[in-house]
Amino acid sequence: MLIGLLASGLLASVPAANALDVLPDEKASRTDCERRFCQIVLEGKENGPPLTCDMTKTWDRVKIKKNGEENALSWGFGDARCKVALKIPRSRIVPALHDKKHTFQFDRQTIDCKIEGADHTLNTLEVEAAPKIKFKNGHAYKVWINIKDVRGNSGLKTFIWTAAKLADGLGLFHSATIKEINKFIHSTCKARYANDAKNAAAGRRPLRADAH
């Protein structure tokens, strides 16, 4: 989804711990955010409550290393857990899907991470970013992670700034991110949540998020 993918993009480009286990409610909270975002997309109404999400994701060090190597980034740390709190007005989401041209600008977001160091201690990392996506005729065609500040371990800070430069300056991850954003908005939301939108319009109770 637009929010989930962008947040995941933020969290994934932020490196992602004493081997951190996935928290029991991680997936459920992300799925709930996904569902509420899709309801806004499918309803197409600018009036209403904003999309608010608290999302957390934990990464295994092996997966981080593999993803880094695939994109010419060397990961020398351990597991990671990051969280971000989002609050997006509908008036920013809906026009992106219907206007001929629209720039979707996030407010400055803070991503809080815990990363396992080489000595198995946990490092704290804070990344501030203001992602931006450009849309044309309802489809994303440009995206920037737009990192503003990084606080924490010097090695991690260097990694983040390098990843940001590769992403925003050289377009690394760009095509894949754009593809996933458009697929989610125009295919996945309808496939997973069209029935929920119909039930809501008819005043019936929507399906639970974990029913999908």
PyMOL commands that set and color helices and strands:
alter all, ss='L'
color gray80, all
select helices_A, chain A and resi 2-13+26-43+61-70+90-98+154-169+174-201+209-211
alter helices_A, ss='H'
color red, helices_A
select strands_A, chain A and resi 51-59+80-88+101-105+109-116+122-129+132-136+139-144+147-152
alter strands_A, ss='S'
color yellow, strands_A
deselect
rebuild
show_as cartoon
